[in-house]
Amino acid sequence: MNKVVVIGMGLSPGDLTAAHLDLIRSADILMGGRRHLDGFESLAVQKEVITGRIDDAITFIRRHMEQKRIVVLASGDPLFFGIGARISSELGADRVTIRPNITSVAAAFARINLPWSESRIVSLHGRDRKWAVLDALKEGVPVGVLTDHRHTPDWLAGWLRDRGVSDVKLAVFEQLGMPEEVFGWYGLAEAIERRFARPNVVILKPDRPRVNPWLGMEDDLFDREKGLITKAEVRAVTLSKLALRPGQTFWDLGAGSGSVGIEAAVLLGEGRIVAVEQKSSRVAQIRANARRQGVFNLDVVQARLPDGLDGLPGPDRIFIGGGGKNLTAIIAAAAGYLPAGGVMVTNTILLDNLTASIDALEAAGFETGVTQVQISNSKSMPYSRRFEPQNPVWIITGKMKAKK
């Protein structure tokens, strides 16, 4: 039984070992990108160019692997965001041999003598994972970014600036491993104005330690109007009822200070947060709070609910912390955007809004449950302590049923 051999080319053919070259010379069919195959123009063997249609390459391999020895050439290391994982998954690990090599990211870190054992790596090559870059930057460690023709270094710098990031520098490696290789450090503004030769790799290096939110943040950490905040203890229960998952999109409607959305960032990873608030002064407070806590995946929309929801990224979870007399209309409007299994949570201290929320959620197709939270905090006295109660809060949770 012939095994398909996938060989990492490293940065160039010069990174191939003698063992790699022996396997290549023994092939009946040599496959790879045109740039890879050009390095073996003199080798008398059938050559097949792999284009962007990987499915076609897999079909070809299946058809010929029993009778022919097939060697596939891959950029860098085949299992580092490469074709090796796809081939192994499709054919079975027992039918594939992987021969590793140096990756472009490893080489880039080596060029600047920067250890990458604790770095984060994000591939934007053929992937729209820009939000993962923001999530990686939260850790305050260098972030290696694999680019492509759409997600270029200048585009990345502009996108980070537009998200409010300012304290990073870009190390850009153009045509890494080639005779034309160029390297430079750039601030965001400088990188935005440049155009970089392809292929290229970027390392983002934070200028200073990151400030990140955490679960259980004290209320005093948020700028707010008096009384317009979901208290820390209630916030904790609310977030648990929302059952947030990494990568989800979360709407915080009637966001007030933005405390729920900002703390939700801890759980959402590369997900997105949209805070909708009517009053301009509160919109400014939300933006200031998010910036202070290093939350760059939060967008603020100024709108009078239930208007303003069209055009927002589709939600997986929705929290309604304010609504007043418009609460039932907001529930009805927002419910139409949630998929089956989506969760909506509303908080209220008003009896009328408790029953109205349950009725509106059930009318919109939710299964509902109610939790009452009664918090008392200790207060010092001259000779002892007493407990000072907060208003009881009802947390109404709705899970969207499968739509018929």
N, C-alpha and C positions, 0 to 999 in steps of 0.2 A: 504494500500500500504506500503510494507516494504521499509525502507530507508537503504541503505548501510552505515555502520558506519566505518569511517577511523580514527584510533586512533594512535597518535604519541607516540612512546615508550620512547622519551627522550633519555638519554644516556644508560639506562638499565631499567629492570622491576621495579627497586626501585623508578623510577620517575613517575610511574603510580599512579594516585589518586584513592580514593575509588570509585568515579563515573566511572572512566575508567574501573576498575576491575568489577564493576557491569555489565557494557555493555558487557565485554568479557565473563563473566559467562552466560549471557543470549543468547549468539550466538548459532545458529544451525550449522554454518560453520565458522571456524576461519582460516583466510588466512594470510600469511606473509612469510618472509624469514625464512629459517630453523633455524637460530639463534634466531629469535623472537619466533617461535613456541616451541623451546626447553624449553623455560621458563614456558610453560603451559603443560608440559608432562602429569601431573596428571589430567588435565581437560578432562572429558569425552565428547568430542565434535568432530565432523568431522573436520579434519585439512587438508588444502591444501597449499602446498609449492609454493610460487611465485618465479619463476626463472627469468632469464634475459628476458624471452619472455613475456613482459607485455600484448601484444595482446591476448595471450592465457588466461591470468588471467581475462581480460575484458570480453572475450567470456564466460568464466565459470560463472562470476558474472551475466551477462545478462541472462544466461540460468536458474539460480537458485534463483535470487533475489525476484521473485514474491511469491515463496512458502517458502523460507528460510530466516531467519535473518542472514545476513552476516556481519561479522566484519573483517576488514583488519587492520593488524598491520604494521606500517610504522616506519622507523628509524627517530629519531629526531622529527621534526615537519612535518606533511604530506604536507604542502603547501610551505615548504622551500626547493626548488629543490627536492621535493619528489613526491611520487606516487599519493598524494591527488589531485593535479591539473589535472593529466591525467584522473583519475577516474571521477572527476566532469565534465570535458570536454566531456568525452565519454557518460556518463549516464545522464547528466543534473544536474545542481546544486540543483534542487528541489528533486532529488532522492538520495542525498548524504548528510550525516552529518559528519563534520570534528571536531575532538577533538584534539586541539593543545597540544604541549608539548615543552620542552626546546630543542633548536637546538645545535648541536655540536659546531657551530661557537659561539653562545652566551655563551656556557660553557667555550670555549677556552678563549674568551675575559675576562670572569669573573675570570679565573684562574690567570691572570696577572693584574687584576684590571685596565683594559683599557676600556674606554667607546667605544661602537661600533656604536653609533647613527650617526656618521659622517664618518664611514668607508665605504669601498667598498667591496663587496663580489663577488667572481668569483667561479663558480663550474667547475672543470675539470673532475668531476666524470662522466665518459661515454661521455664526451664532449671534442672536440678539440678546446678549447677557450683560448689557450695560449696568443694570441694577446690581449685578453681582460685584461689579467694581466698587460701587459705593459701600456695599456690605463688607467687602474685604478691607477697605480703607478704615473701617471702624476699629480694627484691631491695632492700628498704629504701627504696622510692620510694612516692609516693602512689598509691593504688589507687582508681579510680572504680568504683562498683558500681551497676548498674541493678537495681532491686528489682521485686517484684510483690506480690500480695496474700498470698502464702505466705512469701516471703523478704523480710520487712520489716526496717527498721533495728533494731528491738528484738530480733527473732529473730536477726539477724546478730550483734549485740553479745553475746547469750547464747551463741551457738554458738562464737564466737571465744574467749570466756572459758572455756567448757567444754573447748576444745582446748588451753588453757594459755597463750593469747596474753594479754598484759596491757599491753603498751607501745604501744598505738595510741589515737588519738582519732578520733571520727566527726564529720565535718561533714555534717549532714543538711539537705537542701533540700526543703521541703515545697511542693507545688503551684507548682513553679518556673515563672516567667513569667506567673503568674496574679495577679489583684489580691490574692488571699489568701496570696501567697507568704510563707513563714516560713523562716528559716535559723538554725541554732545549732550550736555545738560541744559535744560530749558525751564524757565518759569512758564506758567500757564499762558500769560499774555504773549510771550515770545513764541511759544509753540503754535499758538493759534494762527500766527501770521506766516508761518513757514510751510513749505511743502516738502515732504520727505520721500526719498527714493524707496521703492519696494524691492524685495520684502523687508519688513522692519519689525522690531520688537521693542516694547516699551517697559521700563521699570519705573513705577511711581514710588517716590520716597517722601514720606511725611516729614515736614520741617520740625514738628514738635509732637509730643505725646498727644494722643487723641482724648477727647472728653466724650464719653458715651452715656446714654441713659441706663438705668437699671430698674429692676422691679422693686417697688416699695419706695419710690422717691418721695421725699418730704414735700408737702404742699408749698412750703416757703421757697422752693426752688423755681416756682413758676410765677412769672408776672401775670396778674389777673385782676379783674374787677372784683370788688368785695362779694364773697359768697359764690362767685361763678367758677367753681372748680369741683370736679368729682374728687371727694376726699380720698386720701391714700388707701385707707382700708377698704372703702367701697370700690375704689379703682381695682384693687387686687381681685375682689370677687367678680367684678364685671369682666375683667380680662379672662378669668378662668371660664366664665360662662360663654364668652365669645369663641373659645376653643381655636385660637389662632394657630396657623401653621406657616412654616417658612415658605416664602414665595407667593403668599396670597396678597390680594388687594383688599384694603380695609377702608371703609368710609366712616368718618367721625362726623356725624351731622349735628349741627348746633354745638360746635366744638368748644366754644367758650375760651378757655386758656390753652386748649390743645393737649392737656395733660394725658388723656386716655390715648390719643394717637401717638404721642411722643413715647410713652412707656410701651405701647404696642410694638414699637420698632425693635425692642429687645427680642421679641418672639417672631417677628416677620422676616428677619434676615434680609434677603434681596427682594422682598415684597415691596408693595407700594402703599402709601397712606394718603388719603385725600380728606382734608379737613374743610368742611363747609361752614361758614359763619357769616352772619348778616352784617354785623356792626364793624365798621372800618377800624376802630380802636382795638377791638379784639383780634381782628385779622393781623394787625401789627404785632400784638402780643404773642400770638401763636408763632409767627415767623421768628420773632426774637427768641422765644423759648426753644424752638427747634434748633435754631442756629447755635444757641448757647450750649445745648446738649449734644451737638454733633449729629443731628438727625437731618440728613440731606435727601432722604427718599420721601419726604412729606411735602405735598402741594397744598396750598391754601386757596380756596375759591370763595370769593365774596358773593353771596346770593341770599335771597329771602326764600327760605324753604316753604313749600315743597318745590319751588322753581330752582333751576340751576343744576339739575342732575343730568340732563341730556349732554352727551359728549364726554362725560367722565369715564375713566377706565372701569370696566365691569367689575363689580365687587364680589368677593367671596364672603365677607363678613361686614355687618353694618351695626354701628352703635348710635343710638339717638339719646343724647344726654339733655337736650333742651328741645322744646317744641311748643310748650304752652298750649294755647288754644288751637294751634295748628297740628297738634301731635298726631291725630288720627289721619289727617290728610298727608302728613309726611310719611307715616307708616305705609299707607296705601300706595303712594307714589314710589317710594324706595323699594317696596316689595317686588315691583315689576322688573327690577334689575337683577334680582338674586336668582341663581340657579337652584335646582333641586339639591337639597342638602345644605344650602347656605343658611347662615345663622344671623338673626337680627336680635339685638338686645336693647331694651329701653329701660331707663331708670326714672323713677318719679317719687316724690314725697307726697303727692296729692292723691287722695282716694278716688276722685273722679277720673284722674288719668290712669290709675291702676286698672279699673274696669274697662275704660275706653281702650287702653292698650291691648288688653286681652281680646276684646271683641274685634278690634281692627286687625290684629295679627291672625286670628282664627278665620276671619272673613277673607283674608288674603292668602289663605292656604298653609298656615303655619301650625305645627304642633307646639303648644305653649306650656310653660312652667313658670312658677313665681317663687322667688326667694326674698325673704325679708331680712334686711341687715340692720341691726341695732348696735351702734358703736358707742362706747363710753370711754373717755380718756381720763387718765389721772391728772389731778390738779393739786399742787402743793398748797398747804395751809400752814399757819404759824407753828402748829404742833402736830400735824399729821398730813394725810392726803385724803382727798375725796375724788369721786368720779363725776365728771361732767358729761351728760349724754348729748349725742348729736340727734338730729331728727332721724327717725326710722326711714329707711329707703327700701322701696320695692324694686327688685331687679326682675324684669319680665323677659324671659328668653323664648324666642321662637325659632324653630327649625323648619325650613321650607320642605313641604312634602313633595314627592315626585309629581310633576305636572302631567295631567292626563291629556 
